[in-house]
Amino acid sequence: MKLKAFKKFKDTKDALKSVEKLMKGKLSKGLEKFLDKNMVQKAIEDELCVADQKLGKAIQEKLGLTCKTGKTVNELMRCIRFQMQSLISGLEDSAQYKQM
C-alpha cells in the first residue's frame, strides 16, 4: 500500500468544520476539492474506500466516484491507522492514531 496524496488542514477551525460535515455524512469543501483534484481530474477509475456509508453515498452522488464501504473497508482502515507513522512523515509515535 502506498499513500498517493495527503493534505493538511489550514488550521483547527478548518478541521472542526470538516469533522462537523463528515459527522453529518456530508462533504466539506476541502474534501470535495481534494477528491476532485486527486481522483476526478486524474480520471482514476479505482474504487474509493470510505469508512462511513453516508459519506460514501454523498461522494458518489456529488462527484460520481464509486465508493466501497463495509467490513473489509473497516479492517483496511484499522490497518492504515496502525501504520500511520510509516505512511505520513512527521507524525509523532503515539497510540492516539491507532485508537481512531
MOPAC internal coordinates of N, CA, C and O (Angstrom, degrees):
PM7 1SCF
backbone

  N    0.0000 0     0.00 0     0.00 0    0    0    0
  C    1.4303 1     0.00 0     0.00 0    1    0    0
  C    1.5224 1   107.96 1     0.00 0    2    1    0
  O    1.2310 1   121.09 1   -38.15 1    3    2    1
  N    1.3366 1   115.52 1   141.85 1    3    2    1
  C    1.4549 1   120.19 1  -179.40 1    5    3    2
  C    1.5222 1   108.85 1  -139.75 1    6    5    3
  O    1.2310 1   120.63 1   -47.13 1    7    6    5
  N    1.3165 1   116.40 1   132.87 1    7    6    5
  C    1.4522 1   122.04 1   177.72 1    9    7    6
  C    1.5268 1   108.74 1   -73.56 1   10    9    7
  O    1.2310 1   120.25 1   -57.02 1   11   10    9
  N    1.3256 1   117.12 1   122.98 1   11   10    9
  C    1.4656 1   121.52 1  -176.90 1   13   11   10
  C    1.5195 1   112.94 1   -92.53 1   14   13   11
  O    1.2310 1   120.11 1   147.28 1   15   14   13
  N    1.3289 1   117.39 1   -32.72 1   15   14   13
  C    1.4649 1   120.12 1  -178.63 1   17   15   14
  C    1.5166 1   109.65 1  -153.90 1   18   17   15
  O    1.2310 1   121.15 1   -30.83 1   19   18   17
  N    1.3281 1   115.41 1   149.17 1   19   18   17
  C    1.4575 1   121.70 1   179.19 1   21   19   18
  C    1.5163 1   107.90 1  -152.21 1   22   21   19
  O    1.2310 1   120.26 1   -40.64 1   23   22   21
  N    1.3211 1   117.11 1   139.36 1   23   22   21
  C    1.4566 1   121.12 1   178.26 1   25   23   22
  C    1.5119 1   108.78 1  -138.64 1   26   25   23
  O    1.2310 1   120.85 1   -51.78 1   27   26   25
  N    1.3244 1   115.98 1   128.22 1   27   26   25
  C    1.4585 1   121.23 1   178.53 1   29   27   26
  C    1.5210 1   109.47 1   -78.80 1   30   29   27
  O    1.2310 1   120.67 1   -24.31 1   31   30   29
  N    1.3258 1   116.32 1   155.69 1   31   30   29
  C    1.4521 1   121.37 1   172.28 1   33   31   30
  C    1.5183 1   108.23 1   -71.75 1   34   33   31
  O    1.2310 1   120.45 1   -27.78 1   35   34   33
  N    1.3450 1   116.74 1   152.22 1   35   34   33
  C    1.4615 1   120.95 1   177.68 1   37   35   34
  C    1.5237 1   110.85 1   -62.88 1   38   37   35
  O    1.2310 1   120.82 1   134.65 1   39   38   37
  N    1.3205 1   116.04 1   -45.35 1   39   38   37
  C    1.4612 1   122.33 1  -178.25 1   41   39   38
  C    1.5228 1   109.12 1  -161.12 1   42   41   39
  O    1.2310 1   120.67 1     1.95 1   43   42   41
  N    1.3206 1   116.33 1  -178.05 1   43   42   41
  C    1.4651 1   121.39 1  -178.09 1   45   43   42
  C    1.5223 1   111.66 1   -63.93 1   46   45   43
  O    1.2310 1   120.43 1   141.79 1   47   46   45
  N    1.3186 1   116.79 1   -38.21 1   47   46   45
  C    1.4698 1   121.03 1   179.59 1   49   47   46
  C    1.5345 1   110.51 1   -60.72 1   50   49   47
  O    1.2310 1   120.78 1   135.59 1   51   50   49
  N    1.3098 1   116.11 1   -44.41 1   51   50   49
  C    1.4685 1   121.59 1   178.43 1   53   51   50
  C    1.5293 1   110.56 1   -62.48 1   54   53   51
  O    1.2310 1   120.34 1   138.39 1   55   54   53
  N    1.3273 1   116.95 1   -41.61 1   55   54   53
  C    1.4665 1   121.34 1   179.60 1   57   55   54
  C    1.5283 1   110.71 1   -64.25 1   58   57   55
  O    1.2310 1   120.19 1   136.83 1   59   58   57
  N    1.3253 1   117.25 1   -43.17 1   59   58   57
  C    1.4669 1   120.58 1  -179.97 1   61   59   58
  C    1.5247 1   112.09 1   -65.13 1   62   61   59
  O    1.2310 1   120.37 1   140.84 1   63   62   61
  N    1.3358 1   116.90 1   -39.16 1   63   62   61
  C    1.4655 1   120.10 1   176.77 1   65   63   62
  C    1.5219 1   110.42 1   -61.89 1   66   65   63
  O    1.2310 1   120.75 1   137.70 1   67   66   65
  N    1.3122 1   116.16 1   -42.30 1   67   66   65
  C    1.4635 1   120.88 1  -179.66 1   69   67   66
  C    1.5242 1   111.59 1   -65.22 1   70   69   67
  O    1.2310 1   120.50 1   137.06 1   71   70   69
  N    1.3217 1   116.65 1   -42.94 1   71   70   69
  C    1.4649 1   120.88 1   179.20 1   73   71   70
  C    1.5217 1   110.39 1   -63.73 1   74   73   71
  O    1.2310 1   120.52 1   140.04 1   75   74   73
  N    1.3209 1   116.61 1   -39.96 1   75   74   73
  C    1.4626 1   120.80 1   178.63 1   77   75   74
  C    1.5269 1   110.72 1   -59.96 1   78   77   75
  O    1.2310 1   120.34 1   135.35 1   79   78   77
  N    1.3238 1   116.96 1   -44.65 1   79   78   77
  C    1.4725 1   120.98 1   177.76 1   81   79   78
  C    1.5249 1   110.48 1   -64.59 1   82   81   79
  O    1.2310 1   120.36 1   135.26 1   83   82   81
  N    1.3392 1   116.92 1   -44.74 1   83   82   81
  C    1.4588 1   121.06 1  -178.96 1   85   83   82
  C    1.5207 1   111.77 1   -59.69 1   86   85   83
  O    1.2310 1   120.45 1   140.15 1   87   86   85
  N    1.3318 1   116.74 1   -39.85 1   87   86   85
  C    1.4625 1   120.37 1  -179.31 1   89   87   86
  C    1.5247 1   111.66 1   -66.08 1   90   89   87
  O    1.2310 1   120.44 1   157.63 1   91   90   89
  N    1.3221 1   116.77 1   -22.37 1   91   90   89
  C    1.4635 1   121.09 1   176.75 1   93   91   90
  C    1.5290 1   111.45 1   -93.17 1   94   93   91
  O    1.2310 1   120.65 1  -177.43 1   95   94   93
  N    1.3435 1   116.37 1     2.57 1   95   94   93
  C    1.4614 1   120.38 1  -179.52 1   97   95   94
  C    1.5051 1   112.55 1    74.50 1   98   97   95
  O    1.2310 1   120.49 1  -151.42 1   99   98   97
  N    1.3322 1   116.68 1    28.58 1   99   98   97
  C    1.4616 1   121.53 1  -179.20 1  101   99   98
  C    1.5153 1   109.93 1  -118.38 1  102  101   99
  O    1.2310 1   121.21 1   -22.04 1  103  102  101
  N    1.3284 1   115.29 1   157.96 1  103  102  101
  C    1.4573 1   121.66 1   178.00 1  105  103  102
  C    1.5211 1   110.88 1   -86.97 1  106  105  103
  O    1.2310 1   120.26 1   -45.99 1  107  106  105
  N    1.3261 1   117.12 1   134.01 1  107  106  105
  C    1.4565 1   120.25 1   171.37 1  109  107  106
  C    1.5322 1   107.25 1   -81.41 1  110  109  107
  O    1.2310 1   120.44 1   -19.28 1  111  110  109
  N    1.3223 1   116.77 1   160.72 1  111  110  109
  C    1.4639 1   119.55 1   179.36 1  113  111  110
  C    1.5247 1   110.96 1   -60.77 1  114  113  111
  O    1.2310 1   120.86 1   141.01 1  115  114  113
  N    1.3360 1   115.95 1   -38.99 1  115  114  113
  C    1.4654 1   120.06 1   179.73 1  117  115  114
  C    1.5208 1   112.26 1   -62.79 1  118  117  115
  O    1.2310 1   120.46 1   135.48 1  119  118  117
  N    1.3258 1   116.72 1   -44.52 1  119  118  117
  C    1.4662 1   120.73 1   179.22 1  121  119  118
  C    1.5177 1   110.48 1   -66.39 1  122  121  119
  O    1.2310 1   120.56 1   138.72 1  123  122  121
  N    1.3240 1   116.53 1   -41.28 1  123  122  121
  C    1.4602 1   119.94 1   178.97 1  125  123  122
  C    1.5266 1   110.90 1   -61.27 1  126  125  123
  O    1.2310 1   120.19 1   134.54 1  127  126  125
  N    1.3259 1   117.23 1   -45.46 1  127  126  125
  C    1.4716 1   121.17 1   178.59 1  129  127  126
  C    1.5265 1   110.88 1   -63.60 1  130  129  127
  O    1.2310 1   120.42 1   138.12 1  131  130  129
  N    1.3415 1   116.81 1   -41.88 1  131  130  129
  C    1.4561 1   121.53 1   179.96 1  133  131  130
  C    1.5290 1   111.31 1   -61.26 1  134  133  131
  O    1.2310 1   120.66 1   131.86 1  135  134  133
  N    1.3285 1   116.34 1   -48.14 1  135  134  133
  C    1.4700 1   120.18 1   179.96 1  137  135  134
  C    1.5243 1   111.31 1   -66.54 1  138  137  135
  O    1.2310 1   120.50 1   141.30 1  139  138  137
  N    1.3234 1   116.65 1   -38.70 1  139  138  137
  C    1.4622 1   119.95 1   178.62 1  141  139  138
  C    1.5285 1   110.22 1   -62.41 1  142  141  139
  O    1.2310 1   120.40 1   133.66 1  143  142  141
  N    1.3213 1   116.84 1   -46.34 1  143  142  141
  C    1.4664 1   121.51 1  -178.36 1  145  143  142
  C    1.5241 1   112.17 1   -67.34 1  146  145  143
  O    1.2310 1   120.25 1   137.22 1  147  146  145
  N    1.3278 1   117.13 1   -42.78 1  147  146  145
  C    1.4604 1   120.42 1  -171.81 1  149  147  146
  C    1.5243 1   115.59 1   -94.65 1  150  149  147
  O    1.2310 1   119.86 1   166.74 1  151  150  149
  N    1.3337 1   117.88 1   -13.26 1  151  150  149
  C    1.4659 1   119.24 1   179.49 1  153  151  150
  C    1.5195 1   112.73 1  -126.16 1  154  153  151
  O    1.2310 1   119.96 1   128.71 1  155  154  153
  N    1.3175 1   117.69 1   -51.29 1  155  154  153
  C    1.4656 1   120.84 1  -175.37 1  157  155  154
  C    1.5281 1   110.66 1   -68.01 1  158  157  155
  O    1.2310 1   120.21 1   126.31 1  159  158  157
  N    1.3345 1   117.20 1   -53.69 1  159  158  157
  C    1.4649 1   120.98 1  -177.18 1  161  159  158
  C    1.5220 1   112.30 1   -65.30 1  162  161  159
  O    1.2310 1   120.14 1   150.65 1  163  162  161
  N    1.3175 1   117.33 1   -29.35 1  163  162  161
  C    1.4607 1   121.15 1   178.73 1  165  163  162
  C    1.5263 1   111.68 1   -86.48 1  166  165  163
  O    1.2310 1   120.85 1  -179.70 1  167  166  165
  N    1.3270 1   115.98 1     0.30 1  167  166  165
  C    1.4695 1   123.23 1   178.51 1  169  167  166
  C    1.5331 1   111.92 1    53.49 1  170  169  167
  O    1.2310 1   120.45 1  -137.07 1  171  170  169
  N    1.3189 1   116.74 1    42.93 1  171  170  169
  C    1.4619 1   121.83 1   177.00 1  173  171  170
  C    1.5193 1   108.22 1   -75.97 1  174  173  171
  O    1.2310 1   120.61 1   -52.91 1  175  174  173
  N    1.3089 1   116.43 1   127.09 1  175  174  173
  C    1.4537 1   121.15 1  -174.97 1  177  175  174
  C    1.5243 1   113.03 1  -101.61 1  178  177  175
  O    1.2310 1   119.78 1  -177.77 1  179  178  177
  N    1.3321 1   118.02 1     2.23 1  179  178  177
  C    1.4623 1   120.74 1   177.86 1  181  179  178
  C    1.5141 1   110.21 1   -68.62 1  182  181  179
  O    1.2310 1   120.97 1   -20.84 1  183  182  181
  N    1.3292 1   115.75 1   159.16 1  183  182  181
  C    1.4627 1   120.26 1   174.98 1  185  183  182
  C    1.5208 1   109.48 1   -76.37 1  186  185  183
  O    1.2310 1   120.95 1   -33.99 1  187  186  185
  N    1.3091 1   115.79 1   146.01 1  187  186  185
  C    1.4474 1   122.44 1   176.38 1  189  187  186
  C    1.5176 1   107.62 1   -98.16 1  190  189  187
  O    1.2310 1   119.83 1   -55.41 1  191  190  189
  N    1.3290 1   117.93 1   124.59 1  191  190  189
  C    1.4561 1   121.79 1   178.21 1  193  191  190
  C    1.5222 1   108.80 1   -87.00 1  194  193  191
  O    1.2310 1   120.75 1   -54.04 1  195  194  193
  N    1.3270 1   116.17 1   125.96 1  195  194  193
  C    1.4577 1   122.35 1  -177.14 1  197  195  194
  C    1.5260 1   108.04 1  -130.47 1  198  197  195
  O    1.2310 1   120.91 1   -51.56 1  199  198  197
  N    1.3438 1   115.87 1   128.44 1  199  198  197
  C    1.4707 1   120.17 1  -177.42 1  201  199  198
  C    1.5269 1   112.09 1   -68.22 1  202  201  199
  O    1.2310 1   119.76 1   144.28 1  203  202  201
  N    1.3245 1   118.05 1   -35.72 1  203  202  201
  C    1.4597 1   121.51 1  -176.28 1  205  203  202
  C    1.5269 1   110.55 1   -98.81 1  206  205  203
  O    1.2310 1   120.68 1   -55.89 1  207  206  205
  N    1.3145 1   116.31 1   124.11 1  207  206  205
  C    1.4636 1   121.66 1  -176.29 1  209  207  206
  C    1.5270 1   112.04 1   -63.27 1  210  209  207
  O    1.2310 1   119.93 1   139.14 1  211  210  209
  N    1.3456 1   117.74 1   -40.86 1  211  210  209
  C    1.4735 1   120.58 1   179.57 1  213  211  210
  C    1.5218 1   111.24 1   -64.58 1  214  213  211
  O    1.2310 1   120.93 1   139.86 1  215  214  213
  N    1.3219 1   115.82 1   -40.14 1  215  214  213
  C    1.4597 1   119.68 1   178.49 1  217  215  214
  C    1.5249 1   110.13 1   -65.97 1  218  217  215
  O    1.2310 1   120.08 1   138.55 1  219  218  217
  N    1.3248 1   117.45 1   -41.45 1  219  218  217
  C    1.4674 1   120.94 1   177.48 1  221  219  218
  C    1.5163 1   111.58 1   -58.76 1  222  221  219
  O    1.2310 1   120.81 1   138.71 1  223  222  221
  N    1.3314 1   116.06 1   -41.29 1  223  222  221
  C    1.4617 1   120.76 1   178.60 1  225  223  222
  C    1.5291 1   110.66 1   -65.12 1  226  225  223
  O    1.2310 1   120.39 1   138.38 1  227  226  225
  N    1.3390 1   116.87 1   -41.62 1  227  226  225
  C    1.4670 1   120.96 1   178.85 1  229  227  226
  C    1.5236 1   111.35 1   -63.48 1  230  229  227
  O    1.2310 1   120.20 1   139.23 1  231  230  229
  N    1.3313 1   117.22 1   -40.77 1  231  230  229
  C    1.4683 1   121.51 1   178.17 1  233  231  230
  C    1.5196 1   110.03 1   -64.37 1  234  233  231
  O    1.2310 1   120.83 1   136.11 1  235  234  233
  N    1.3146 1   116.02 1   -43.89 1  235  234  233
  C    1.4584 1   120.31 1  -179.04 1  237  235  234
  C    1.5328 1   110.85 1   -63.56 1  238  237  235
  O    1.2310 1   120.23 1   137.49 1  239  238  237
  N    1.3218 1   117.16 1   -42.51 1  239  238  237
  C    1.4615 1   120.74 1  -179.58 1  241  239  238
  C    1.5348 1   112.17 1   -69.29 1  242  241  239
  O    1.2310 1   120.40 1   137.62 1  243  242  241
  N    1.3281 1   116.85 1   -42.38 1  243  242  241
  C    1.4632 1   121.59 1  -174.17 1  245  243  242
  C    1.5282 1   112.59 1   -78.38 1  246  245  243
  O    1.2310 1   120.39 1   138.41 1  247  246  245
  N    1.3460 1   116.86 1   -41.59 1  247  246  245
  C    1.4598 1   120.63 1  -173.38 1  249  247  246
  C    1.5241 1   114.58 1  -113.14 1  250  249  247
  O    1.2310 1   120.31 1   170.37 1  251  250  249
  N    1.3266 1   117.01 1    -9.63 1  251  250  249
  C    1.4602 1   120.05 1   179.49 1  253  251  250
  C    1.5167 1   114.00 1    75.32 1  254  253  251
  O    1.2310 1   120.05 1  -162.05 1  255  254  253
  N    1.3422 1   117.50 1    17.95 1  255  254  253
  C    1.4595 1   120.81 1   179.39 1  257  255  254
  C    1.5265 1   109.75 1   -88.83 1  258  257  255
  O    1.2310 1   120.23 1   -40.89 1  259  258  257
  N    1.3190 1   117.16 1   139.11 1  259  258  257
  C    1.4494 1   121.50 1   177.07 1  261  259  258
  C    1.5221 1   108.44 1   -75.81 1  262  261  259
  O    1.2310 1   120.39 1   -55.33 1  263  262  261
  N    1.3228 1   116.86 1   124.67 1  263  262  261
  C    1.4675 1   122.24 1  -178.37 1  265  263  262
  C    1.5157 1   110.52 1  -116.13 1  266  265  263
  O    1.2310 1   121.05 1   -42.00 1  267  266  265
  N    1.3185 1   115.60 1   138.00 1  267  266  265
  C    1.4520 1   121.92 1   178.52 1  269  267  266
  C    1.5249 1   108.29 1  -112.42 1  270  269  267
  O    1.2310 1   120.39 1   -45.59 1  271  270  269
  N    1.3333 1   116.87 1   134.41 1  271  270  269
  C    1.4607 1   123.04 1   178.01 1  273  271  270
  C    1.5194 1   108.92 1  -132.82 1  274  273  271
  O    1.2310 1   120.00 1    -8.69 1  275  274  273
  N    1.3213 1   117.61 1   171.31 1  275  274  273
  C    1.4578 1   120.97 1   175.29 1  277  275  274
  C    1.5167 1   113.55 1   123.67 1  278  277  275
  O    1.2310 1   121.08 1    13.06 1  279  278  277
  N    1.3339 1   115.54 1  -166.94 1  279  278  277
  C    1.4648 1   121.83 1  -175.23 1  281  279  278
  C    1.5263 1   112.58 1   -60.96 1  282  281  279
  O    1.2310 1   120.17 1   136.57 1  283  282  281
  N    1.3134 1   117.28 1   -43.43 1  283  282  281
  C    1.4615 1   120.74 1  -178.82 1  285  283  282
  C    1.5202 1   110.87 1   -62.83 1  286  285  283
  O    1.2310 1   120.68 1   137.51 1  287  286  285
  N    1.3245 1   116.31 1   -42.49 1  287  286  285
  C    1.4664 1   121.02 1   179.00 1  289  287  286
  C    1.5261 1   109.74 1   -65.38 1  290  289  287
  O    1.2310 1   119.95 1   138.14 1  291  290  289
  N    1.3234 1   117.70 1   -41.86 1  291  290  289
  C    1.4619 1   120.63 1   179.18 1  293  291  290
  C    1.5301 1   111.39 1   -61.82 1  294  293  291
  O    1.2310 1   120.05 1   141.10 1  295  294  293
  N    1.3224 1   117.51 1   -38.90 1  295  294  293
  C    1.4671 1   121.02 1   176.89 1  297  295  294
  C    1.5259 1   110.51 1   -66.55 1  298  297  295
  O    1.2310 1   120.31 1   139.52 1  299  298  297
  N    1.3153 1   117.02 1   -40.48 1  299  298  297
  C    1.4680 1   121.49 1   176.91 1  301  299  298
  C    1.5271 1   110.54 1   -61.80 1  302  301  299
  O    1.2310 1   120.05 1   136.92 1  303  302  301
  N    1.3296 1   117.51 1   -43.08 1  303  302  301
  C    1.4682 1   121.90 1   178.85 1  305  303  302
  C    1.5338 1   110.32 1   -62.37 1  306  305  303
  O    1.2310 1   120.67 1   140.67 1  307  306  305
  N    1.3188 1   116.32 1   -39.33 1  307  306  305
  C    1.4655 1   120.03 1   177.64 1  309  307  306
  C    1.5200 1   110.70 1   -61.36 1  310  309  307
  O    1.2310 1   120.58 1   136.79 1  311  310  309
  N    1.3263 1   116.49 1   -43.21 1  311  310  309
  C    1.4660 1   121.28 1   178.99 1  313  311  310
  C    1.5290 1   111.26 1   -64.77 1  314  313  311
  O    1.2310 1   120.41 1   139.84 1  315  314  313
  N    1.3181 1   116.83 1   -40.16 1  315  314  313
  C    1.4650 1   120.98 1   178.54 1  317  315  314
  C    1.5259 1   110.32 1   -63.17 1  318  317  315
  O    1.2310 1   120.24 1   134.20 1  319  318  317
  N    1.3305 1   117.16 1   -45.80 1  319  318  317
  C    1.4662 1   120.48 1   178.63 1  321  319  318
  C    1.5300 1   111.01 1   -59.43 1  322  321  319
  O    1.2310 1   120.57 1   141.78 1  323  322  321
  N    1.3326 1   116.51 1   -38.22 1  323  322  321
  C    1.4597 1   121.23 1  -179.55 1  325  323  322
  C    1.5256 1   111.28 1   -65.52 1  326  325  323
  O    1.2310 1   120.08 1   148.77 1  327  326  325
  N    1.3348 1   117.45 1   -31.23 1  327  326  325
  C    1.4695 1   122.65 1  -177.17 1  329  327  326
  C    1.5316 1   113.06 1  -104.40 1  330  329  327
  O    1.2310 1   119.85 1  -164.79 1  331  330  329
  N    1.3194 1   117.89 1    15.21 1  331  330  329
  C    1.4685 1   122.61 1  -172.92 1  333  331  330
  C    1.5374 1   112.89 1   -52.52 1  334  333  331
  O    1.2310 1   119.62 1   135.66 1  335  334  333
  N    1.3359 1   118.34 1   -44.34 1  335  334  333
  C    1.4582 1   120.55 1  -177.35 1  337  335  334
  C    1.5244 1   112.81 1   -63.43 1  338  337  335
  O    1.2310 1   119.97 1   146.46 1  339  338  337
  N    1.3087 1   117.65 1   -33.54 1  339  338  337
  C    1.4641 1   119.56 1   179.79 1  341  339  338
  C    1.5366 1   111.82 1   -80.04 1  342  341  339
  O    1.2310 1   119.99 1   160.52 1  343  342  341
  N    1.3355 1   117.63 1   -19.48 1  343  342  341
  C    1.4624 1   121.03 1   179.77 1  345  343  342
  C    1.5252 1   112.78 1   -87.86 1  346  345  343
  O    1.2310 1   120.23 1   146.46 1  347  346  345
  N    1.3371 1   117.16 1   -33.54 1  347  346  345
  C    1.4645 1   121.44 1  -176.54 1  349  347  346
  C    1.5163 1   108.55 1  -123.79 1  350  349  347
  O    1.2310 1   120.59 1   -65.93 1  351  350  349
  N    1.3252 1   116.48 1   114.07 1  351  350  349
  C    1.4633 1   119.83 1  -179.55 1  353  351  350
  C    1.5261 1   110.54 1   -70.10 1  354  353  351
  O    1.2310 1   121.28 1   -32.02 1  355  354  353
  N    1.3183 1   115.16 1   147.98 1  355  354  353
  C    1.4529 1   120.88 1   177.01 1  357  355  354
  C    1.5163 1   114.80 1    93.42 1  358  357  355
  O    1.2310 1   119.44 1   176.25 1  359  358  357
  N    1.3275 1   118.66 1    -3.75 1  359  358  357
  C    1.4679 1   120.34 1   177.33 1  361  359  358
  C    1.5153 1   109.23 1   -81.99 1  362  361  359
  O    1.2310 1   121.09 1   -38.38 1  363  362  361
  N    1.3238 1   115.52 1   141.62 1  363  362  361
  C    1.4580 1   120.46 1   177.00 1  365  363  362
  C    1.5278 1   108.81 1   -69.69 1  366  365  363
  O    1.2310 1   120.80 1   -30.98 1  367  366  365
  N    1.3130 1   116.07 1   149.02 1  367  366  365
  C    1.4619 1   120.78 1   176.09 1  369  367  366
  C    1.5239 1   107.86 1   -77.57 1  370  369  367
  O    1.2310 1   120.91 1   -86.08 1  371  370  369
  N    1.3221 1   115.87 1    93.92 1  371  370  369
  C    1.4566 1   121.13 1  -174.60 1  373  371  370
  C    1.5163 1   110.29 1  -138.06 1  374  373  371
  O    1.2310 1   121.15 1   -30.24 1  375  374  373
  N    1.3148 1   115.40 1   149.76 1  375  374  373
  C    1.4691 1   120.36 1   178.90 1  377  375  374
  C    1.5213 1   111.81 1   -76.32 1  378  377  375
  O    1.2310 1   119.54 1   170.90 1  379  378  377
  N    1.3452 1   118.48 1    -9.10 1  379  378  377
  C    1.4686 1   119.77 1  -176.49 1  381  379  378
  C    1.5233 1   112.36 1   -61.90 1  382  381  379
  O    1.2310 1   119.00 1   147.56 1  383  382  381
  N    1.3223 1   119.52 1   -32.44 1  383  382  381
  C    1.4624 1   121.79 1  -179.71 1  385  383  382
  C    1.5123 1   111.68 1   -70.78 1  386  385  383
  O    1.2310 1   120.51 1   148.50 1  387  386  385
  N    1.3169 1   116.63 1   -31.50 1  387  386  385
  C    1.4522 1   121.40 1  -178.38 1  389  387  386
  C    1.5253 1   111.65 1   -75.27 1  390  389  387
  O    1.2310 1   120.53 1   160.22 1  391  390  389
  N    1.3268 1   116.60 1   -19.78 1  391  390  389
  C    1.4573 1   120.18 1  -177.58 1  393  391  390
  C    1.5061 1   112.25 1   -91.21 1  394  393  391
  O    1.2310 1   118.93 1   172.51 1  395  394  393
  N    1.3133 1   119.64 1    -7.49 1  395  394  393
  C    1.4754 1   122.83 1  -177.58 1  397  395  394
  C    1.5026 1   111.32 1   -65.27 1  398  397  395
  O    1.2310 1   120.10 1   180.00 1  399  398  397

